[in-house]
């Protein structure tokens, strides 16, 4: 399990380094009959950003731990990319799709850890503010 946790940490590190938004780690190990141990979920700001996040995750894990994903799905459309490391599945969304599917809600019984990522930019009455500030 140590290797799995190392891979999760490298995935999160790559996402943080490349300005992923709302990074969440979901520990599924206590969920009975679950197909993997962890989900890592985040979103990007554009198709280009999502593709860049995907490349950064793959590169970081390969270079630091010599691990490669079994499969990457969705990169052509770059709206919802799934990177499958077997015991770890990474979901990199376009914000609108993430808000629509709300994967975190499906796994509410699991241990969910929010990781500090890039803050969201919200617009109020014509001016911008960073989420979490007044």
C-alpha positions, 0 to 999 in steps of 0.5 A: 500500500505504501507504493499506492500512497506514494503514487497518490502523493506524486499525482497531487504534487503534479496537479498542484504544481500545474494549477489544478482547481479544487483537488480532492483525494477520496480514500476508498479503501474502506468501501466494500467491493470498490474497484480501486483504493483512491480517486483523485479529482480536480478540474482545469480551466480549458481543454489545453489546461486539462491536457497539460494536467494529464501530461504533468501527472503522467510525467511526474509519476513516471519520472519519480516512481517509474510507474505508468498508467494502464490507460488514459481515456478522454484526452481527445475531447479534454472535457473529462480525462480519466487516468487509470493507475489500477489502484488509483483513478484520476479524474480531470474535469472541465468545471461544468462537467465536474459540477454536473456529475458531482463524483464526490457526492457518489462517494460521500461514505468514503474519506474525502480530503480537500487539497489546497489547489488554485482558488476559483475566480468568482464574478460579483456585480462586475468585479472579480474576487477569489473564492474564500475572501470577501 
